[in-house]
Each structure stands twice: as C-alpha cells, then as structure tokens.
Amino acid sequence: MNKFVDNGTLIYEFSDLFLVKCPNCNGMAKVIPLIEPGKDYIKDKLYFSDRRVICNTCGFNKDKRAPLNKPYYLRIVHFGKDWKDNCINIGGNHDWIFGYPLYLNLTCKGHILWAYNLRHLEFIESFINEKLRNSSTYYLSLVSRLPKWLIESKNKDEVLKGIKKLKVKYMSVSQ
C-alpha cells in the first residue's frame, strides 16, 4: 500500500503557472512569470515576479508588475477568501497578481474546490486518494493548510469526482 508523504510542499511551488478565466472571452488563459533567462523560478524564489496573462483563444494579453513595491501586504489564506486590491492572497481562488478567477474551480460540498494548474490539482488528488497520509510538521505546508471539508473521509468520493471534472475541463481546452 502506498503512503502519501508530505515533504513540506508549499503552495508557492505551484505558482509558476496560474490557469485563469480570460477576462475577455471567459476561456482558459495562462498567467506566467516574466523572469530573466537563466533564472530558476523555484530555486530563486521568484514567487512574486512580474506576470503576463495570455489567452490562446482570443489573443488577450497583458503584463503587470508584481505589486510588492506598493503598500500591499501578503496574506496567506489557503483555500480562503477572495482577492482584494490591497493584498496578495496566497492560496485564494484567484491568481496573485491580476486577481482573475482560476479556471480550475467548481462548487463541491458547498465549498469551492480550486487549483492553480494541473500539477497542483494532481497533488491534491494524490493526497485525497491515499488512505495512509504522513503530513509534514511544517505549519505552512500545503497539506497542513487544506481545509477540513476537503480532507474528511466522508467527502472523499465527492472531492475525487470534483477533481475528475476539473481534469476533464482542463483536457477539453488544452488539446
């Protein structure tokens, strides 16, 4: 039997790609970091780098500087509240820079099930799927911040159905 082992994975590690609803056509757009060549997004901790949103369906694109040079503050909300103009919600169901709603989200058990991208969704799925789970002792790890409703065994089947729907939604537009 496999055992899920959390090595202290942080939500930041999935922030190199946000799949969002295009503000122009409502299709799937990508928010990507604008980084210097040769830089490693994770290794160099470029979580709050400038970003570009690109929609391959309608051609919408826009650049935005990371708001860290303004009076913004960081708020870690992991599966929490909505994006606000004066803060960067790390872990909300919007991207951090533009504040666009995530493409991979749906209502599940009266809550919002969301993921930044397919890698993030698969990480959550692998955690939910395992019967034996070993959580990191690091209090900011993604697994330690998952909401109770998402990890309760009584919701497992519905959560996995929701994850499957999000994967189908992703696959239908990424071909």
Secondary structure, 3 states (H helix, E strand, C coil): CCEEECCCCCHHHHCCCEEEECCCCCCEEEEEECCCCCCCCCCCCCCCCCEEEEECCCCCEEEECCHHHCCCEEEECCCCCCCCCCEEEECCCECCCCCCEECEEEEECCEEEEECCHHHHHHHHHHHHCCEEECCCCCCCCHHHCCHHHHCHHHHHHHHHHHHHHHHHHHHHHC
